[in-house]
Amino acid sequence: MSDTLRYFLTYRGAGLPLTLTEELAEADLRHRNTWFEARDDSAGRLVAIDKRVYGETEMQHRYEYDAEGRLCRATVTLGEDEPVVRTF
């Protein structure tokens, strides 16, 4: 799916893609109950976010981009709910 996996404490704002903040080292995760896993593609674009709570995935965001690198589709899944798809 991606080339780079990073970890974050939280995000800010309400726009898509989410703006993740407070990057964490992988070693810091063992002391946390909640964090965000972010995956970037080879072009450096954010393509996936998973919110992890006590080892379970609570929320997922998947992003797709057009040929010019603009966000064109976002799929958001909260828990067991049906995914919500937004196109731009």
Secondary structure in CASP SS format (residue, H / E / C, confidence):
PFRMAT SS
TARGET T0000
AUTHOR 0000-0000-0000
METHOD secondary structure of the structure
MODEL  1
M C 1.00
S C 1.00
D C 1.00
T E 1.00
L E 1.00
R E 1.00
Y E 1.00
F E 1.00
L E 1.00
T E 1.00
Y E 1.00
R E 1.00
G C 1.00
A C 1.00
G C 1.00
L C 1.00
P C 1.00
L C 1.00
T E 1.00
L E 1.00
T E 1.00
E E 1.00
E E 1.00
L E 1.00
A C 1.00
E H 1.00
A H 1.00
D H 1.00
L H 1.00
R H 1.00
H H 1.00
R C 1.00
N C 1.00
T E 1.00
W E 1.00
F E 1.00
E E 1.00
A E 1.00
R E 1.00
D E 1.00
D C 1.00
S C 1.00
A C 1.00
G C 1.00
R C 1.00
L E 1.00
V E 1.00
A E 1.00
I E 1.00
D E 1.00
K E 1.00
R E 1.00
V E 1.00
Y C 1.00
G C 1.00
E E 1.00
T E 1.00
E E 1.00
M E 1.00
Q E 1.00
H E 1.00
R E 1.00
Y E 1.00
E E 1.00
Y E 1.00
D C 1.00
A C 1.00
E C 1.00
G C 1.00
R C 1.00
L E 1.00
C E 1.00
R E 1.00
A E 1.00
T E 1.00
V E 1.00
T E 1.00
L E 1.00
G C 1.00
E C 1.00
D C 1.00
E C 1.00
P C 1.00
V E 1.00
V E 1.00
R E 1.00
T E 1.00
F C 1.00
END
